[in-house]
Amino acid sequence: MRCARLAVLILFAVMLCLSPAGAEEAVKMPKFTGVSVHDPSIVRAPDGTFYIFGSHMAAARSTDLMNWKLISRDAGSGCTLVENVQTEMQEALSWAKTTTFWAPDVVQLADGTWAMYYCTCEGSSPLSALGLALAEQPEGPYRNQEILLKSGQSGYNANYYPNVVDPCAFYDKEGRLWMVYGSYSGGIFILEMDPATGRPLEGQDPYGTKLLGKNHARIEGPYILYSPETDYYYLFLSFGGLDSNGGYNIRVCRSRNPDGPYEDSLGQEMIRCGGAPGTFFHDPDYEGYAVKLMGGYHFQLLPSDTNTIGVAYRSPGHNSAYYDAETGRYFLIFHTRFANSGESFTVRVHEMWMNSEGWPVVSPLRYAGEEAEEIPADRVNGLYKLLFHEHDINTVEHESQLAVLHADGTVDGSVTGQWTLEGSAITVTNDGTVYSGVTCLGLDGAQSAEVTCFTALNAAGEALWGIRAEDEP
């Protein structure tokens, strides 16, 4: 039962109105400087600087994952990554009949050279090119080398073969270089690359190994991250459409090998994930696959909230991810749109953790420089805004509900069940469905308050987020 119990919620609202807003103290807000980089792909330079590269040759840098400085704006006069970009990449632009670029990726090769995998696409068809450019520094200038892959040519089968865009290059635990890529059309593919040259190794199928997708399923933006903590490779994907009403949402599956096979939390083989023959963008065929980490959402305001302006994420997606080997911390980097803001977008960074089942769970709140900290039980029990992400490709944001995590381990309100805490690991049961996750501290920017949160997943791969609103009533 996920329906709110009206009488209980009214009682909560009355109690909040009568009680002082006091469980979470107001804090000084850290500085944030946002940037509009679509499809941000992250890489960290040896000097510790983070870079994100996105569509239209936009790019930015940061030293703290909170304050970003735009270093390249567009594929025209605002491009600083490539000198005379329209001339330098003319072959790829002409092939795709466009003047701009889709989501790129940058990786450092074995000799220290920086490799940019760029891509162009016609847009209404999979007429695309994926090329390689090299530079001595992460900010360029990049010099074009060659087109590595093309799609849309004569004899190309868009129901099976990939649209050659959205590359992600990564090293596996043995130091081998791979590139996963693909969007809509025939799905997601992976190629092993030469770490010395950045080009595909010989002896493979020209498109590589297929991982999932077919018949124009709305699945794109692959990104693979290896976790030494779990010894899994995690393949992040975006399901749905990227526009504000398109339902973009971030999902993940995993494998013991970089080139698969990948499975979700139900053990479903991702190679089976795709559209049925003869279909086109038919979401019901594949929305039941992969662990859904995040979709559009809105935490509703309460009478005790000091700020009455809420923020709703819409169509968050096309993420990259980062693992910090020194600290053991994980971060999810993505762009999102917002309710009532049209198609404007900005970059967001949220911290991640691995739950007891070895799946990543994402903080409900953007990263604000928090230190890792174990939270005692008396700071966990209380009134919560709960957000069920469910498993749909939701074009309208899911709304939070209210429930109380009581000190005796019971839960009531919009959720009826139990909760337990062991260290930072939390388990919440809702009508027999178990969600396993972690507790964390977060900064509620809307309320300028440091709050207790939790993030968890059930066995079906559906996320549950909680933000504590008050002490136990």
N, C-alpha and C positions, 0 to 999 in steps of 0.2 A: 504493500500500500504506500503510494507516494503522494496521495491526495492530502492536502493540508486539512487539518481538523479545525474548522472555523472557530469553534468556541475556545479551543486552546490558544489559537493564534491571537484572538481578541484579548484573552486574559494576559498573554505575554505583552501585548502592546500597552495595555493599561498599566501593568506593573512597571514597564519601562518608563512610561510617562510620569509615574509617581515616584520612581527611585532616581537617585542622582546617577548621572552617567559617570561611572567610576571604576569599572573593572580594569580598563586599559587607560593608562595615562597618556596625555598628549605629549608628543616628542617633537624635537626640532627636525624639520624635514631636510633630508640630504638634497644636494643639488643634482638635478637631472637635466641633461641636454639631449633632446631627441633629434633624430634624423629620419627623413623619408627615403629609405632604401628598400625597394621591393625585392623580395626573395633573398634576404641577407645570408650569405655564406661566409662563415667565420674561419679565420686562420690567425695564429699567433706567431709573431716574429721572434727571433732569438733574443731581442732586447726587451721582450715582454709586452710589446704593443699589440693590441688586438686590431684586426682589420676585418671589415665586412665588405663584400662585393655583391652587387645586385644587378637587376635588370637595367637596361638603358645606360650601361657603363657608370652607374652611380656607385660610390664607394665612400667609406668613412673609417675613422680610426678612433681608438679609445684606450685608456690605460686602466680603467676600472669597471668597464661594462655598464656604466651608468651615464657617462658624459661622452657624447660622440661628436666628432668634428667631421663635417662633410669635406672630402678631398676631391671628389669628382662628381659632377652633377648629372650629365646626360651624354647622349651619343652624338652631340653636335659640338657647338663651341664650348660647352661646359665640360668636355672630356679632357682630363689631365692624365689618364692612364695610358692612352695611346696617342701619339702625335699624328695628326691628320687621319683620324680614325676612319672617316668615310672612304679615304683612299687606301689606307693600309689594309682594311678588311673588305675591300670592294668586291672580291670574288664571292665571299660568303653572303654579303648583303645582296648582291645581284641574283645569286641562286635563289634566295628566299624572297626576292621581290619586296624588300623592306629597306628602311634606313635606320633601323634601331636593333637592339640586341635583347635577348631574353637572359634568363638567369645563368651566370657564369660560376666558376669555382677557381680558386687559386691554391696551389700547393707548392712547397719547396722541394726541388729535386735533390738527388744525392750529392751533386756538386755545388749546391747552394743556390743554383739558378731558380728563379720563381717562374712557375708555369701557370698560365691562365688558360683554362678551357672555356672558350666563349661559344655562344650559339646564336643563330639567327633563325627566324621563323616567319612565314607568310602570315600566320595567324588564324585564318579561316580554314586552313588545310595543313597537313604535316609536311609542307615543303620547307625543309630545314637543312641547315649546315652546322656542324660542330667542328671547331677548329682549335689550334694550339698557337699560343703566343708566348714569348719568353722575355724575361727582364732580369736585370741584376739586383733590383730592389723591389720590395712588395708594392710600392707606389708607382712603379714603372720608370721610364716608358717601356711598354711592351711592344715587341716587334713580331709581326705575324710570321708564322712558320709555314703552316699548311692546313688545309681542311682534312680532318681525319675521317668524318662520316657525313653522309648525306641521306636524306629521306625524301620521299615524294617523287622519285625518278620513275621512268617507265619500267613497268614490271613490279613495282613496289606494292606490297599487300599491307595496307594500313590496318587491317583487322588483326594482323599477327605481328608485324614488325614495328619497331619503335619510332616515334617521332624523336629525332636525335637532338633533344634539348635537355636542359636541367642536369648538367653533369655534376658529379661530386667525386673528387679524387681523394683517396685515403690510403694509408699504410696499414697492413695487417700486423699481427703480433710478431711475425717473422721478418718484417721489413719489406714485404712485397707490396708493390703499388697496384691499386685497382681504380677503375672508374665506373661508377654506377650512374645510369642516366635513363631518360625516357619520360614521356608524358602522354597521357590519353592514348589514342590509337591502339597499337599493339602491346603496350605495356612497358615494363621496366626491365632493362638488360644490364649486364655487367661485363666489363672487359678487363683482363689483366694487362698492366702497362709496364713499360721499361722504366725503372726509376732513374736511369741515366739520361734518357732522351725525352721521356714523357709521352712516347708514342706507344700504340698497342703492340704487344708482343706478337710475333708471327706464330702461325699454326692454329689460330683460333678462327671460329666463324667470324666473318667481318663485323657482325653486330654483337658478338659475344654470346653469353649464356642468358637465357630468359629466366627472370625471377618470378614475374607475375604479370597479370593484365592481358586483356584481349578485347576486341570488338568495341573499342572506343569507350572504355570505362573511364570515369572521371577520377583518375589517380595519377599523381605526378609529384615532382619535387623530391626525389629520393635522396636520402642522406644516410650514410652508414658510419656508426661509431662503435669502436671496440671498447669493452669494459674489462680491465684486468681483474676487477672485483668478482665478476660472475663468469668470466671467460666466454661471453657471448658477443656476437656482432649484432647490433641493433639497427634495423633498417627502418628509418623514419619515412613517412609518406604523408602527402596531403590528399585527402579525399574531397570531392565536391568542386565548386567553382570559386574562383578567387574574388569575385566582386562582392559588394556588401550584402547582397541577397543570394549569394551562390552557395553558402553552406560550407566553405572551406573549413576543414578540421584536421588536426594533427593526430596521426596514428603511428603505431610501431609494431613490428614483428621481429623475430630473432632467429639466429642460426649459430651453430658452432663453427661454421666455415664462412669466409667472406663471400663466396659465390654460391651460398645456399646448400641445401634447400632451406627456406625460411618458413616458420610456423607462427601462429598466433597463440594466445593463452589457452584457447580451446583445443589446440593441437591441429587446427585446420591447416592444410598445406596451402601456402600462399600461391603456388603455381596454379591453383584452381580458381583463384580470385580474378574475376573479370566479367565482362558482359556476355550474355547469351548470344548465340549466333543470330545475326540479323538485327541486333539491337544497337542503339546509339544513345549514350549517356543515360542508361537505365539503372539508376542508383540501387533499386532493391536487389539487383543481382549480386552486389558486392559490398553493400554497407554492413553486412554481418561479419565481415572479415577484419582482422587486425585489432589491436588494443587501441581504443580511442582515448587519447590523453587529454584532449582539449578541443572544444568547439565553441561556438558563440555562446556567451553567458553574461548574466547580469546579477550582481548581488544587490538585493532590494534594500532600500533604506528603512531604518527603524525610527520610531519617535525619539529614541535616545541619541541618534546620530547627530553630531553637531553640524555637519555639512549636509545640506539637502540636495546636493548635486551629485548624482551617481554616474558612473562610467560603465558602459556595456561594450565588451569586446564583440566584434562581428567578424566572421570569416578569418580567424587567426590561422596562419599557415605558412607554407613553404619555409620550413625551419632548417637550421643547421644546429649542431650541438658541439659542445666542448667538454673535454675531461681534463682536469688539472691533476697531473700525476703527482705533484708535490703535496697538494692538500687533499686529494681524493674526492674533490667536489665536481659535480656535473652541472652544466648550464644549457638551457634551451634558448635559442635565438631565433626570432621569427618576426614577421610583420603582421600587423592587425589593422583592421578598420574598426570603426566605432559607430554605435547607433546614433542616428540623427546627424551624421557628419559626411554623408555622401560617400564618395570613393576616396577620400583622403586616408592616408595610412601612415604608420610610423613603426619603428623598430621597438620591440620589447625583449627583455631578457628575464627569464624565470629560472630559479634554481631547480635541480632535479635530485632525486635520490633513488636508490634501488630498494624495493620492498622485499619482504621475506621470501617471495616467490621469484625474485630475480627480474622483476619488471620495473622500468622507470616510472616514477610518480613525480608530478610537477607541482611546484608551489602555487597556491591560488593567487599569490601576489607577486608583483614584479620585484626583481632583485634590487636591494637597496643597501648592499654592503654588509649585510648581517654576518655576524660570526656564528660558527657552528656551536650549538648549545643544546644540552639535554634539558627538557622542560619537566618540572615536577608535576605530579598528578593534580595537586591542588590548583595549578595554573591551567590545567586542561579541562577539568569539569566546568560546566556552565552552559549558558544559552548560546546556540550557534546558528549562524546562517549556513545552511547546507545547500550544496549545488550538485545535483546529479547530472552528469554529462550524457548519460545514456549511450546508445549505440547508433543513433540516427545521423544522417547528414542534415543537420538542422539549419534551415535557412533563417529561422527566427531564434534569437538567443534564449537558452534555458534560464529560468528564473530561480533564485534561491528560495528555500523554505526554512521554517524555524523548527528547531528541536533542542531539547535539553539533554546533555550528558551529565547524569547525576553522579554524585560522589560514590553511591553504592553500586555503580557499574551498570545501571539501567539507562535506557534512552526512551524518551517519549516526546510527543508533539507530532510533527509530520512523519517521524520515524518511530517505530516501536521495536525495541530490541535491547542489545547490550553493547558495552564497550569495555575493552581491557587495554592496559598500557604496560609495556615491559621495556624499560629504557626509553628510547625514542620511537619504538615500534608500537603502533596502535592498531587495534582491530575493532571495527564497528560492524554490528550485525543489524540488518534491517529486514524484518519479517523473514528471517532464516537465510538471507543472502549475506555472505561474509565479505567485507572489504578490508584488505590488508594494506597498511601504509605506514607513514611516519608523521610525527608531530614536528612542527617547526615554528620559529618566530618569523613574522613578516611585518612589513610596514604598510598599514592601511593608509594609502595616500589621500584618499577622500576624507578621512577623519583625522589625519595627522597623528595617528596612534600606532604604537607597537602592539601587535596582537598575536595571540596564540592561534595557530592554524593546524590543520592536518590535511593530508592528501593520500588517497588510497584507491585501490582497484579491486574489483571483484573477479571471480574466475572467468567471467564472460568477456573481460577486458573493457569494463566500463568504469570511468573515474567518478569518485565522490570527493568533493572538496568541502572543507569546513573552515569558517572564520568565526572565532569566538566574539560574541557581542557583549556579554555580561557574565558576571559570576552567577552561580546557580541561584535561581529565584526561590 
